[in-house]
């Protein structure tokens, strides 16, 4: 089903469309908290050509990902083929190709299953970096250039059947030290956020080299380490290192932090869930806490609806502000949108930047996106005051959709 807001009368629509074309209102609209209705506006009121908008939506619906909807089956056809590739977190059966278009804060169109809770894969990383940003805003991290080891103590990983006094483990380290090696002690928060750390080790049964492994197996365990900050590598083991370090910093579950400081303030529904792995439990201040994953590479991660994804995208469009509350600092968002020196189209985790329009040639250079396998997309376009959520669309067709969408927007309202 496609839902597009209908006109409220030609004269009124024309007046509103002309007034909203270039800039949002001085006091931008924010949707009320769930379950109250998010206000809609007709395409004409928000500067869209209705016919071209429908053509863009029809195009998106035709580009559904060809991967199986059963995400466990899809896993074994992709990441499951890697070394140690078995899933250790929950997987699900996904819904149909879905989308939401928001302009000036109002829903102009949505289709598919916008309220359905589905895996969002690496868009989870954007929520993870947000939790780190909240710690930075509150002074829990003095400087992003500080070595992370200074903030993370020894970690007791919960193994229900482990005996601490076992003779077989005599002399073995029984507490996890994420940054024990000389290389890892050089890693800063900035390195982890930008995926330039080259962290070495194994976490939750997954060696760092097993994620998207080198095609040359002989190099898996023998390659030299890159100096932190010099090489970008997208790697979910290292993302999970950041998640565990953030848990140690906050000393409470990260989903709890996210709910209290972000999702409740922006009025998200209570349906989202952030999962870790079956073996990612630690003893923290006398209680068992699950360290969440930064994506769905081995299952787990953020399970969320497209509507709640759109709320998160709208928070970022408004530079971290929601009504009269600065949920996330403008400074953090500026840092997140700063290109990584060795990967200019990547900021902080998982901010994909349109530097020199390399990511999406059809979009403005100032646009950015949060991307996950599937593909799951939160597209944020400050120039057009636009947020778009796309789920289960072919990743190689996202730019083609955006081209059609922005062509529908470029038509200024007619005076006829």
C-alpha positions as CSV (number, residue, x, y, z in Angstrom):
1,X,0.0,0.0,0.0
2,X,1.2,3.5,-0.8
3,X,-0.1,6.4,1.3
4,X,0.4,9.9,-0.1
5,X,-1.2,12.9,1.7
6,X,-4.0,14.5,-0.3
7,X,-4.5,18.2,-1.2
8,X,-6.6,20.4,1.1
9,X,-7.7,22.7,-1.7
10,X,-5.9,24.3,-4.6
11,X,-5.6,27.8,-3.2
12,X,-4.5,26.7,0.2
13,X,-2.1,24.2,-1.2
14,X,-0.5,26.7,-3.5
15,X,0.0,29.2,-0.7
16,X,1.6,26.6,1.6
17,X,3.7,25.2,-1.2
18,X,5.1,28.6,-2.1
19,X,5.9,29.4,1.5
20,X,7.6,26.1,2.2
21,X,9.5,25.7,-1.0
22,X,12.9,27.0,-0.1
23,X,13.0,26.9,3.7
24,X,11.3,25.1,6.6
25,X,9.2,27.2,9.0
26,X,11.1,29.3,11.5
27,X,9.8,26.9,14.2
28,X,10.0,23.6,12.5
29,X,7.4,21.0,13.0
30,X,8.2,18.0,15.2
31,X,5.9,14.9,15.2
32,X,4.2,14.1,18.5
33,X,5.3,11.1,20.5
34,X,4.1,7.7,19.6
35,X,1.2,6.6,19.3
36,X,-0.1,10.0,18.2
37,X,-0.3,10.5,14.5
38,X,2.7,12.0,12.6
39,X,1.2,14.8,10.5
40,X,1.0,14.5,6.7
41,X,1.0,17.0,4.0
42,X,0.0,16.7,0.3
43,X,2.9,16.5,-2.2
44,X,2.0,19.8,-3.7
45,X,2.1,21.6,-0.3
46,X,5.7,20.5,0.1
47,X,6.9,21.3,-3.4
48,X,6.6,17.9,-5.1
49,X,5.2,17.1,-8.4
50,X,2.7,14.4,-7.4
51,X,3.0,12.4,-10.6
52,X,6.8,12.4,-10.5
53,X,6.8,11.5,-6.9
54,X,4.6,8.5,-7.6
55,X,7.0,7.5,-10.4
56,X,9.9,7.6,-7.9
57,X,8.0,5.5,-5.4
58,X,7.0,3.0,-8.1
59,X,10.6,2.7,-9.1
60,X,11.7,2.0,-5.5
61,X,9.1,-0.7,-5.1
62,X,10.4,-2.4,-8.3
63,X,13.9,-2.5,-6.9
64,X,13.4,-4.8,-3.9
65,X,16.5,-6.7,-2.9
66,X,16.7,-10.1,-4.6
67,X,18.2,-11.7,-1.4
68,X,15.9,-14.1,0.5
69,X,13.5,-12.5,2.9
70,X,14.5,-15.2,5.4
71,X,17.5,-13.4,6.8
72,X,19.0,-16.6,8.2
73,X,19.1,-18.1,4.7
74,X,20.5,-14.8,3.3
75,X,23.2,-15.0,6.0
76,X,24.4,-18.4,4.9
77,X,24.5,-17.2,1.3
78,X,26.8,-14.2,2.3
79,X,28.5,-13.6,5.6
80,X,28.0,-17.2,6.7
81,X,30.6,-18.3,4.2
82,X,33.4,-16.4,6.0
83,X,35.7,-18.2,8.5
84,X,33.8,-18.5,11.9
85,X,30.8,-17.1,10.0
86,X,28.0,-18.9,12.0
87,X,25.4,-16.5,13.5
88,X,25.5,-16.0,17.2
89,X,22.7,-13.5,17.5
90,X,19.0,-13.4,16.4
91,X,18.0,-13.2,12.8
92,X,14.5,-12.7,11.4
93,X,12.3,-12.9,8.3
94,X,12.1,-9.4,6.9
95,X,9.2,-7.5,5.3
96,X,8.6,-6.1,1.9
97,X,10.3,-3.1,0.3
98,X,9.4,-0.1,2.4
99,X,10.0,3.6,2.4
100,X,9.1,6.9,4.0
101,X,9.6,10.5,2.7
102,X,9.6,13.4,5.2
103,X,10.0,17.0,4.2
104,X,9.9,20.0,6.6
105,X,9.1,17.4,9.2
106,X,5.9,16.2,7.6
107,X,5.3,12.8,6.0
108,X,4.6,13.3,2.3
109,X,4.5,9.6,1.4
110,X,5.1,6.1,2.7
111,X,4.7,2.6,1.4
112,X,5.3,-1.0,2.3
113,X,5.3,-1.8,6.0
114,X,6.5,1.3,7.8
115,X,5.5,0.1,11.3
116,X,7.1,-3.3,10.9
117,X,10.1,-4.0,13.2
118,X,12.9,-5.5,11.2
119,X,16.7,-5.9,11.4
120,X,18.5,-2.8,10.3
121,X,22.0,-4.3,10.1
122,X,24.8,-1.7,10.0
123,X,22.5,1.3,10.7
124,X,22.9,-0.1,14.2
125,X,26.4,1.5,14.1
126,X,24.8,4.9,13.9
127,X,23.0,4.3,17.1
128,X,26.2,3.0,18.7
129,X,28.2,6.1,17.7
130,X,25.4,8.2,19.1
131,X,25.7,6.5,22.5
132,X,29.4,7.3,22.4
133,X,28.5,10.9,21.4
134,X,26.2,11.1,24.5
135,X,29.2,10.1,26.6
136,X,31.3,12.7,25.0
137,X,28.7,15.4,25.5
138,X,28.5,14.6,29.2
139,X,32.3,14.6,29.7
140,X,32.7,10.9,30.2
141,X,35.2,11.0,27.4
142,X,37.7,13.9,27.9
143,X,39.1,13.8,24.4
144,X,38.4,11.6,21.4
145,X,42.2,11.5,20.9
146,X,42.6,9.7,24.3
147,X,43.7,6.1,24.1
148,X,40.6,3.9,24.9
149,X,42.5,1.7,27.3
150,X,42.6,4.5,29.8
151,X,38.8,4.2,30.1
152,X,38.3,0.4,30.0
153,X,39.1,-1.9,33.0
154,X,39.4,-5.7,32.9
155,X,36.2,-7.4,31.8
156,X,34.7,-10.6,33.2
157,X,33.1,-12.4,30.3
158,X,30.4,-14.6,31.6
159,X,30.9,-18.3,30.7
160,X,28.3,-20.2,32.8
161,X,30.3,-23.5,32.9
162,X,33.8,-22.0,33.4
163,X,35.6,-22.9,36.6
164,X,38.1,-20.2,37.7
165,X,40.2,-22.7,39.6
166,X,40.5,-25.2,36.7
167,X,44.0,-26.7,36.4
168,X,43.7,-26.6,32.6
169,X,43.5,-22.8,32.8
170,X,46.4,-22.3,35.2
171,X,48.3,-19.2,34.1
172,X,45.8,-18.1,31.5
173,X,44.3,-14.7,31.5
174,X,40.7,-15.1,33.0
175,X,39.7,-11.4,32.5
176,X,39.4,-9.8,29.0
177,X,41.7,-6.9,28.3
178,X,40.7,-5.4,25.0
179,X,43.8,-3.2,24.7
180,X,46.6,-5.3,26.2
181,X,48.9,-5.4,23.1
182,X,51.3,-2.6,22.3
183,X,49.4,-2.0,19.0
184,X,46.0,-1.8,20.7
185,X,47.2,0.6,23.4
186,X,47.7,3.2,20.7
187,X,44.0,3.1,19.6
188,X,41.9,6.2,20.4
189,X,38.2,6.7,20.5
190,X,38.5,8.6,17.2
191,X,40.2,5.6,15.5
192,X,37.4,3.3,16.6
193,X,34.7,5.7,15.5
194,X,36.3,6.1,12.1
195,X,37.2,2.4,11.6
196,X,40.9,3.2,11.3
197,X,42.1,1.4,14.4
198,X,43.2,-1.9,12.9
199,X,42.5,-3.4,16.4
200,X,43.9,-6.9,16.7
201,X,42.4,-9.8,18.5
202,X,39.3,-12.0,18.9
203,X,36.0,-11.0,20.4
204,X,32.9,-13.1,20.9
205,X,34.6,-15.9,19.0
206,X,35.2,-13.8,15.9
207,X,38.9,-13.0,15.0
208,X,39.4,-9.5,13.5
209,X,40.7,-11.1,10.3
210,X,37.6,-13.3,9.8
211,X,35.3,-10.3,8.9
212,X,35.5,-9.8,5.1
213,X,38.8,-11.8,5.1
214,X,41.7,-11.2,2.8
215,X,41.4,-13.4,-0.3
216,X,44.8,-14.8,0.5
217,X,44.3,-17.1,3.5
218,X,48.1,-17.1,4.3
219,X,47.8,-13.4,5.2
220,X,45.0,-13.8,7.7
221,X,47.2,-14.1,10.8
222,X,50.5,-12.9,9.4
223,X,50.0,-9.5,7.9
224,X,51.7,-6.5,9.5
225,X,49.5,-4.1,11.5
226,X,48.8,-0.7,10.2
227,X,49.4,2.3,12.5
228,X,46.1,3.4,13.9
229,X,44.6,6.2,11.9
230,X,46.4,5.4,8.6
231,X,44.1,2.8,7.0
232,X,40.3,2.6,6.8
233,X,38.8,-0.9,7.1
234,X,35.1,-1.7,7.6
235,X,35.2,-4.4,10.2
236,X,32.4,-5.6,12.6
237,X,34.7,-7.2,15.1
238,X,36.2,-3.8,15.8
239,X,32.8,-2.2,15.9
240,X,31.9,-4.7,18.7
241,X,35.1,-3.6,20.5
242,X,33.7,-0.1,20.5
243,X,30.4,-1.3,21.8
244,X,32.0,-3.2,24.7
245,X,34.3,-0.2,25.5
246,X,31.2,2.0,25.5
247,X,29.4,-0.4,27.9
248,X,32.4,-0.3,30.2
249,X,32.3,3.5,30.1
250,X,28.6,3.9,30.8
251,X,28.5,1.0,33.2
252,X,24.9,0.1,32.2
253,X,23.3,-1.4,29.1
254,X,23.6,0.7,26.0
255,X,20.0,0.1,24.9
256,X,18.9,1.6,28.3
257,X,21.1,4.7,27.6
258,X,19.7,5.1,24.1
259,X,16.1,4.7,25.2
260,X,16.4,7.2,28.1
261,X,18.5,9.9,26.3
262,X,17.4,9.6,22.6
263,X,14.5,7.4,21.7
264,X,12.1,8.5,24.4
265,X,12.9,12.2,23.9
266,X,12.2,11.9,20.2
267,X,8.9,10.0,20.8
268,X,9.9,6.7,19.3
269,X,7.7,3.7,19.7
270,X,8.4,1.0,22.3
271,X,8.9,-1.6,19.7
272,X,12.6,-1.3,18.8
273,X,15.1,-3.7,20.3
274,X,18.9,-3.7,20.4
275,X,20.4,-7.2,20.7
276,X,23.8,-8.7,21.3
277,X,25.0,-12.3,21.0
278,X,24.4,-15.5,22.9
279,X,27.9,-15.3,24.2
280,X,28.3,-11.5,24.7
281,X,27.4,-11.4,28.4
282,X,29.7,-9.7,30.9
283,X,29.6,-9.3,34.7
284,X,29.4,-5.5,35.3
285,X,29.1,-4.1,38.8
286,X,27.6,-7.3,40.1
287,X,25.0,-8.0,37.4
288,X,25.0,-9.7,34.1
289,X,24.8,-7.3,31.1
290,X,24.7,-8.1,27.4
291,X,27.1,-6.2,25.3
292,X,25.1,-5.3,22.1
293,X,26.5,-5.7,18.6
294,X,27.1,-2.9,16.2
295,X,25.3,-4.6,13.3
296,X,23.7,-7.8,12.0
297,X,26.9,-9.4,10.5
298,X,26.5,-12.4,12.8
299,X,22.9,-11.7,13.8
300,X,21.7,-9.2,16.5
301,X,21.9,-5.5,16.3
302,X,19.1,-3.0,16.0
303,X,15.6,-4.3,15.2
304,X,13.4,-1.2,14.5
305,X,10.6,0.2,12.3
306,X,11.0,2.5,9.4
307,X,9.0,5.1,11.3
308,X,11.4,5.1,14.2
309,X,14.3,5.2,11.8
310,X,12.8,8.3,10.2
311,X,12.5,10.0,13.7
312,X,16.2,9.3,14.2
313,X,17.0,10.8,10.8
314,X,14.9,13.8,11.5
315,X,16.8,14.4,14.8
316,X,20.0,14.5,12.9
317,X,18.5,16.8,10.2
318,X,17.7,19.2,13.0
319,X,21.3,19.0,14.3
320,X,20.5,17.0,17.3
321,X,17.7,19.2,18.5
322,X,14.1,18.0,19.2
323,X,11.7,20.8,20.0
324,X,13.4,22.7,22.8
325,X,15.8,20.0,23.8
326,X,19.4,19.5,22.5
327,X,19.4,15.7,22.6
328,X,22.8,15.3,20.9
329,X,25.2,18.2,20.7
330,X,25.7,20.2,17.4
331,X,29.5,19.7,18.1
332,X,29.1,16.0,18.0
333,X,27.2,16.1,14.7
334,X,29.8,18.4,13.2
335,X,32.5,15.9,14.2
336,X,30.5,13.0,12.9
337,X,30.2,14.8,9.5
338,X,33.9,15.5,9.3
339,X,35.4,13.3,6.5
340,X,38.0,10.7,7.6
341,X,41.4,11.7,6.1
342,X,42.0,8.2,4.7
343,X,38.3,7.6,3.7
344,X,36.7,11.0,2.8
345,X,33.2,9.5,2.3
346,X,33.1,8.3,5.9
347,X,32.8,10.3,9.0
348,X,32.1,8.7,12.4
349,X,30.5,5.3,12.5
350,X,28.1,4.9,10.4
351,X,27.9,8.4,8.8
352,X,28.4,8.0,5.0
353,X,29.2,11.4,3.5
354,X,28.6,12.5,0.0
355,X,32.0,14.1,-0.3
356,X,32.5,15.3,-3.9
357,X,29.2,13.6,-4.6
358,X,31.0,10.2,-4.7
359,X,28.3,8.3,-2.7
360,X,25.2,9.6,-4.5
361,X,26.1,11.7,-7.6
362,X,22.4,12.8,-7.9
363,X,22.3,14.2,-4.4
364,X,23.8,17.4,-2.9
365,X,27.3,17.2,-1.5
366,X,26.0,18.1,1.9
367,X,23.7,15.1,2.1
368,X,24.7,12.1,4.3
369,X,23.3,8.6,4.9
370,X,23.3,5.8,7.5
371,X,23.6,2.5,5.6
372,X,23.1,-1.1,6.4
373,X,23.0,-4.4,4.5
374,X,19.7,-5.2,2.9
375,X,19.8,-2.4,2.0
376,X,18.6,-0.3,4.9
377,X,19.0,3.5,4.3
378,X,18.4,6.7,6.3
379,X,19.1,9.5,3.8
380,X,19.4,13.0,5.3
381,X,19.5,16.0,3.0
382,X,19.8,19.4,4.8
383,X,19.7,21.3,1.5
384,X,16.2,20.1,0.7
385,X,15.1,19.7,4.4
386,X,14.5,16.1,3.6
387,X,14.7,12.7,5.3
388,X,14.1,9.4,3.4
389,X,14.1,5.9,4.8
390,X,14.4,3.0,2.4
391,X,14.4,-0.7,3.4
392,X,15.1,-3.8,1.4
393,X,16.1,-1.9,-1.8
394,X,19.0,-2.8,-4.1
395,X,21.9,-0.7,-2.9
396,X,23.0,0.0,-6.5
397,X,19.6,1.6,-7.2
398,X,19.5,4.1,-4.4
399,X,21.1,6.9,-6.4
400,X,18.6,6.3,-9.2
401,X,15.7,6.6,-6.8
402,X,17.2,9.8,-5.3
403,X,17.6,11.2,-8.8
404,X,13.9,10.6,-9.5
405,X,12.9,11.9,-6.1
406,X,14.9,15.2,-6.4
407,X,13.6,15.7,-9.9
408,X,10.1,15.5,-8.5
409,X,11.1,18.2,-6.0
410,X,12.9,20.6,-8.3
411,X,9.6,21.5,-10.0
412,X,8.5,24.7,-8.2
413,X,4.7,25.0,-7.7
414,X,2.9,26.4,-10.7
415,X,0.9,29.6,-10.3
416,X,-1.8,28.2,-12.6
